[in-house]
């Protein structure tokens, strides 16, 4: 800058500093009176309307022993950590203290919704309103599977939020959230719906078709409302996917339709009952679709059928593919559980099954869902090579096999004459993901109990046909498909 320009600039600034108030009024009058950016949503009116019905939840949690590791983290924190998250340093071994979350009022006489994990194990729950009122709340009922809790506070003419229909939610539409992230009450964040119908991500909530958004959600937002542009609740904010413990642009909400179905039962019985098919399912991959003669990969492949369960009584078999239920198409294995879980035990549903190249219609009367602990395989992988049994090879698949004796089958929970052990998997089988310690239960629909029977079944399948092996790993059956081009 030249000396002359510098002096001129100083003179201008000096003149402004000494300017009269009239100068600033004139300068203000020259400012634009219209927003320079148009077409963007303005949530201010919505926030003013629904804000009073959004509440802060404080739950006093009784001490609860927990093992070292992720269990050391209070549930309201752990819910927001992804698979790569490490525990906080110095976390106590007892879960105690105060859990902070969010809720919202759905009836003027005091019904409040929040997350199950916010009030789980609480000895006292308090609800704080935006006007400063603090009311004690009673937990009417709570459901871990849907992560929904219904609270009750004593009051009349309380502010409420209208409920929308999550079935009408579509990716790309605007959404906003209100809550208490890190205890900062009535924080507002906005974004769009990223996807709908996101199913179980290892949380155990396979009966919830989550709404995924990029709305900023953090610890303390749990239980708060996710709303559409009309101010209607479309979901309850529940989880985020994060490797750091903080928001990374992937948030999940429980659809309000799912939540209210649970609430209806909580109000009448204090608990939630769900229907159960009694099936273990997996995705249909391209190789499996070819082996099954399917025109596409749509559907849920039946890996196992619970003995004596609803589906077993109806005639469903392993290697069947569920293509629809009550006329609703099933695109993947995760689609089935939310539909079945929304129905009451005793309801008869119509399954459309793909079996041996044909569609089969099967009516199934649903059982009641109960919590059953999973039992894993006890196959001793290190001791297997030292077994006295002969270890023949299935050369085409690249498997080294072990005959199982009565003791092996007893430990594994297998029936007499069921299953063949895998000592090693190379070549095509190794490429397909098989490994040492797997138990082969069947080749296609043909059960096998000896290495020789397995070899015969593979030979009978033909050289060009994909081979589907029903394999148990850790006590969990699943199909592994070996594609023809990998067979030698």
Buried (B, 14 or more C-beta within 10 A) or exposed (E): EEEEEEEEEEEEEEEEEEEEEEEEEEEEEEEEEEEEEEEEEEBEEBBEEBBBBBBBBBBBBEEBEBEEEBBBBBBBBBBBBBEEBEBEEEBEEEBEEEBBBBBBBBEEEBBBBBBBBBBBBBEEBBBBBBEEEEBEBEBBBBBBBBBBBBBBBEBEEBBBBEBBEBEEBEEEEBBBBBBBBEEEBBBBBBBEBBBBBBBBBEEEBBBBBBBBBBBBBBBBBBBBBBBBEEBBBBBBBBBBBBEEBEBBBBBBBBBBBBBBBBBEBBEEEEEBBBBBBBBBBBEBBEBBBBBBEBEEBBBBBBBBBBEEBBBBEBBBEBBBBBBBBEEEEBBBBBBBBBBBBBBEBEEEBEBBBBBEEEEBEBEBBBBEBEEEEEEEBEBEBEEBEEBEBEBBBBEBBBBBBBBBEEEBBEEBEBEEEBBBBBBBBEBBBBEBBBEBBBBBBBBBBBBBBBBBBBBEBBEEBEEEBBBBBBBBBEBBBBBBBBBBEBBE
